[in-house]
Amino acid sequence: MNDLAELAPANVRAISPYIPGKPISETARELGLAEASILKMASNENPLGPSPKALAAIRTALDDLAYYPDGSGYELKKALHRHFGVAPESVVLGNGSNDVIELVARSFLTPADSVVYSRHAFLVYPLVVQAIGAKHIEVPARAYGSDLEAMARAVRADTKAVFLANPNNPTGTFNEWDAVEAFVKRLPANVLVVIDEAYGEYLPADKRSPSFGWIAKHPNVVVTRTLSKAYGLAGLRIGFAVADPGVAGIMNRVRQPFNVNHLALVAAVAALGDEAFIAKSREVNAAGLRQLAEGFARLGVEFIPSLGNFVSMRVGDAARVYAGLLAKGVIVRPIGAYGMPGHLRVTVGLPGQNARFLETLAAVIGKA
Ligand SMILES: Cc1ncc(COP(=O)(O)O)c(C=O)c1O
C-alpha cells in the first residue's frame, strides 16, 4: 500500500476538511501587510476581547500549570449551577462546544443510524456524522432557516439524532422557542435533539432560550453552549452540554479525562460571573447589526436578517469580493461550503470596524 491514507475507512476519507476563518498572521504573511492593519471579521469572535475578569483569573492560575486540570470540572459545574440552575450531573464540559457536539456523535451514533439537520446548518454536524459513518439526512431550508416541519417529517425509524442550531450559523436565522418545543414533542422520545445555542447570549430578552428547563420533561434534549462567542474566550476552547444525567453520564465516559484545560476552567468561572460584560457584548452586537443592516441597505446589498453576531450577505461573485476585501486587509468568511456560494459572512465588529468593512465593501463592489 503506497498511500497510508487508504488505511482510513471510506467514510473518513470522504470528510471534507473544515476551513476556518483565515488567520491574521497568515494574511499578513501572504499579503505583506502589517498584522495591526488587518481586520478579521471571519470567525464570529467577540470584538471586545475576553472579559477582564476572565483575564485576571487566568493570570492568577498560571502558576498551577504543572498540575493536570480538575478532570471533573467541579468548580465550573458549581458556577454553571449558580448561573443557570443546571445540575452538575447534567453537565458535560468540552474543549469548545465543537467537542461536546462531537461527543454526542461518538457516544451515540453507529453507521446504522441516521442524523437529521437543515441545509445551511453549522458544518460541524455533517463532519461528526461523516466521521462515524452514520447516514446524513439534510433537509431543505425555508428562507435559509431550519424548516422544523420538514425536519420532523424527515425523521425515520433509524434516526438517532437531530441537530438544530438556534440561531443558526452562517444564516443567523432563528426558530421561535415555542415552535422548537412543539418540534421536540413531535419527535420519538428515543431521538436525541441537540439544540446548539452557541449564539444564545446575543438573543434579545424576549427570545432568550428556555431549553435548560426542558430537559427534565424532554430527556432526549441535549443543549450545547459555548464561551467562544459572547464570553470572548474562543482561543481558550471551552463549551458545555446540558442533558439528562443518563445522556450526560455516557458522554462523560467517552470524553478524554482532561479535555478542558486548567486556564479554560478558571477563566470560564470568572467569565460567567461577569454579567456586565455579557450585557455590553450584547449591546455592542445589537448596535453593530443595525449599523451593518443600514450599510447594506445603502449599498443595495441583500442580506439575511441575523440574530447572531454575524450577517451573511449576497454579493454575487463572492470569490472576487472576498479576494478584494482581503487585498485591503479585511478578512470575512466565504460560505460556499454551506451551500451559499454567492454569499459572504461578516462578523459584527466595533463601530469603527463595521464602518471600515462597509467602506471597503463599497469600494470592492464599485459603489464607493
Ligand atoms: C452554531 C455553532 N455551534 C458551535 C460552534 C462551536 O464553537 P466552539 O467550538 O468554539 O464552542 C460554532 C462556532 O462557530 C457555531 O457557529
The ligand as a Tripos MOL2 file, in Angstrom:
@<TRIPOS>MOLECULE
LIG
   16    16     1     0     0
SMALL
NO_CHARGES

@<TRIPOS>ATOM
      1 C1        -23.5450   27.1640   15.5580 C.3       1 LIG1
      2 C2        -22.2100   26.9100   16.1740 C.ar      1 LIG1
      3 N1        -22.0850   25.9270   17.0480 N.ar      1 LIG1
      4 C3        -20.9200   25.6430   17.6470 C.ar      1 LIG1
      5 C4        -19.7910   26.3760   17.3670 C.ar      1 LIG1
      6 C5        -18.5240   25.9280   18.0080 C.3       1 LIG1
      7 O1        -17.8940   26.8410   18.7590 O.3       1 LIG1
      8 P1        -16.7990   26.4420   19.8200 P.3       1 LIG1
      9 O2        -16.2810   25.0780   19.4910 O.co2     1 LIG1
     10 O3        -15.7760   27.4950   19.7180 O.co2     1 LIG1
     11 O4        -17.5210   26.4220   21.1280 O.co2     1 LIG1
     12 C6        -19.8490   27.4130   16.4580 C.ar      1 LIG1
     13 C7        -18.6410   28.1910   16.1150 C.2       1 LIG1
     14 O5        -18.5430   28.9130   15.1950 O.2       1 LIG1
     15 C8        -21.0960   27.6900   15.8450 C.ar      1 LIG1
     16 O6        -21.2130   28.6700   14.9440 O.3       1 LIG1
@<TRIPOS>BOND
     1     1     2 1
     2     2     3 ar
     3     2    15 ar
     4     3     4 ar
     5     4     5 ar
     6     5     6 1
     7     5    12 ar
     8     6     7 1
     9     7     8 1
    10     8     9 2
    11     8    10 1
    12     8    11 1
    13    12    13 1
    14    12    15 ar
    15    13    14 2
    16    15    16 1
@<TRIPOS>SUBSTRUCTURE
     1 LIG1         1 GROUP 0 **** ****
